[in-house]
Amino acid sequence: MSEHEHSVRPVRWREANPEAYAEVRRTWGVVGHSGVLMVLSLSLIGTSLTLGYLQWPDWLESAMRLGTSGAAVGCGAVGLWRLLRALFRSARAVIGTRRRSVDGKTQGENAQAAPAEGLS
């Protein structure tokens, strides 16, 4: 093997597909935020259940339980919606890069071809 063959390293997927890699990184951020919303939802459910043990007037207890239950459902729904949307967008970006690589139009091939052209 020549010296040139040893110095050429394979192009990483994230370097060859920066848009898809950025989308996957964004997805991890959304997963974290969605997890926080889900934990908040569980906390609000616990708060709603705990309100039953306090000695408040019935109308106030009902209003507080209804409010915390509604907030729990809202937080859970928003967290789940954001999570599913981010996972779908990430999967679509990765599948799009695979389709382009099958066609032979990946950016990695272009990145490898550019230095070779510059040497000529």
C-alpha positions in Angstrom: 0.0 0.0 0.0 1.2 3.4 -0.8 1.5 6.3 1.7 -1.5 8.1 0.2 -3.8 5.0 0.8 -2.9 5.0 4.5 -3.5 8.7 5.0 -7.0 8.7 3.5 -9.6 8.1 6.2 -13.2 7.1 5.5 -15.7 9.9 5.7 -17.9 9.7 8.7 -21.7 9.6 8.2 -22.1 12.9 10.2 -19.5 14.6 8.1 -21.1 13.3 4.9 -24.6 14.3 5.9 -24.5 17.4 8.0 -28.2 18.3 7.6 -29.3 14.8 8.8 -26.8 14.9 11.6 -28.1 18.3 12.8 -31.7 16.9 12.7 -30.6 13.9 14.8 -28.9 16.2 17.3 -32.0 18.4 17.5 -34.0 15.3 18.2 -31.9 14.4 21.2 -32.6 17.9 22.6 -36.3 17.5 22.0 -36.2 14.1 23.7 -34.8 15.8 26.8 -37.4 18.5 26.8 -40.2 16.0 26.2 -38.9 13.9 29.1 -39.1 16.9 31.4 -42.7 17.6 30.3 -43.6 13.9 31.0 -42.0 14.1 34.5 -43.9 17.4 35.1 -47.1 15.6 34.0 -46.5 12.8 36.5 -45.7 15.3 39.2 -49.0 17.1 38.5 -50.9 13.8 38.7 -49.3 13.2 42.1 -50.3 16.7 43.2 -53.9 16.1 42.0 -54.1 12.9 44.0 -52.5 14.5 47.1 -55.1 17.3 47.1 -57.7 14.8 48.2 -56.1 14.4 51.5 -56.2 18.1 52.4 -59.2 19.4 54.3 -60.4 22.1 51.9 -63.9 23.0 50.9 -65.3 20.6 48.3 -65.6 23.2 45.6 -62.0 24.3 46.0 -60.7 20.8 46.1 -62.6 19.9 42.9 -61.4 23.0 41.1 -57.8 22.4 42.2 -57.9 18.7 41.1 -59.5 19.6 37.8 -56.8 22.3 37.2 -53.9 20.0 38.0 -55.4 17.1 36.1 -55.9 19.4 33.0 -52.3 20.7 33.3 -51.0 17.1 33.6 -52.9 16.0 30.5 -51.7 19.1 28.6 -48.0 18.6 29.6 -48.2 14.9 28.7 -49.8 15.6 25.4 -47.4 18.3 24.4 -44.4 16.2 25.4 -45.6 13.2 23.5 -46.5 15.3 20.4 -43.1 16.9 20.4 -41.3 13.6 20.9 -43.2 11.8 18.1 -42.7 14.7 15.7 -39.0 15.0 16.4 -38.5 11.2 16.0 -40.5 11.3 12.7 -38.4 14.2 11.3 -35.2 12.5 12.4 -36.1 9.2 10.8 -37.2 11.0 7.6 -33.8 12.8 7.5 -31.8 9.5 7.9 -33.9 7.7 5.4 -33.4 10.6 2.9 -29.6 10.2 3.3 -29.9 6.5 2.6 -31.9 7.1 -0.5 -29.3 9.6 -1.7 -26.5 7.2 -1.0 -28.2 4.5 -3.0 -28.3 7.0 -6.0 -24.6 7.6 -5.5 -25.1 11.3 -4.7 -23.9 11.5 -1.1 -21.9 14.5 0.0 -19.1 12.1 1.2 -18.3 11.1 -2.3 -18.2 14.7 -3.4 -15.9 15.5 -0.4 -13.5 12.8 -1.4 -13.5 13.8 -5.0 -12.8 17.4 -4.4 -9.3 17.0 -3.0 -8.4 14.6 -5.8 -9.4 17.2 -8.3 -7.4 19.9 -6.6 -4.2 17.8 -6.8 -4.4 17.5 -10.6 
